[in-house]
Amino acid sequence: MNCPNCEQKLEKAVFQNTEIDHCPTCLGIWFEKDEFFQAKDMKEKKLDWLDVDLWKNEKDFRVSKEKKHCPTCIMPLYEVNYGDSGIKVDVCNVCQGVWLDRGEFKKIMTYLKKEGGEKIMNDYARTLLEEVGEVFVGPGPLREEVGDVLTVLSLLKYRFAGKRPFLSKAISNLPSA
C-alpha cells in the first residue's frame, strides 16, 4: 500500500494497541475499517461512547482537493468534516478506511475531550437517553452499549460531585463501568 499524500510505501505499526499503516515520510496514518474507532477508544476509554459517524451524510462528501487515493482499494478518498470540529479527514466510502494527516489524531482527541465534557454538562439527560436507547438498538454489541451507559453515568458523577452533591450521591450508588 502507498501513502495517499506522497506515494511512499506504508509501514505497519501498532498505534494505541491497534495495528495501523503509517507513512514514514509525511507521518500520516491509514486506519482500515473500524481501526480508527478502536485506536480512539484505546487512547481515551472515557470517550468510547462518543463517536462521529463519518459516513452519515454522504451528500457532504467532497473529493479530496489533493486527489488522494485509498491505499487499500485505490478509489478516490473523500474529504469529510469530523463532526463540527473543523478537522477534515479523508475517508474511503468503499472500504470505510480513514486517512489522517500528521497531527490530526491528536486534534480529534482534543476535540472529543472538549465535546464530551460539554455534551455531558449541557445535554446530560439527552446523552444518557441516547446511550440507554443504544442498549436496545445500538450499533455495537449489547455489552459495549451497556458499558457506554455506565461510562456516561460515571462521567456525570464526576461532573456533579462539587456542584450537586445530592445527584452525585445518587449516581454513586449506581454500578460503575
Beta strands, then each sheet from edge to edge (+ up, - down):
strand 1: 11-15
strand 2: 18-22
strand 3: 29-31
strand 4: 62-63
strand 5: 78-81
strand 6: 88-91
strand 7: 98-100
sheet 1: 1+ 2- 3+ 7- 6+ 5- 4+
end
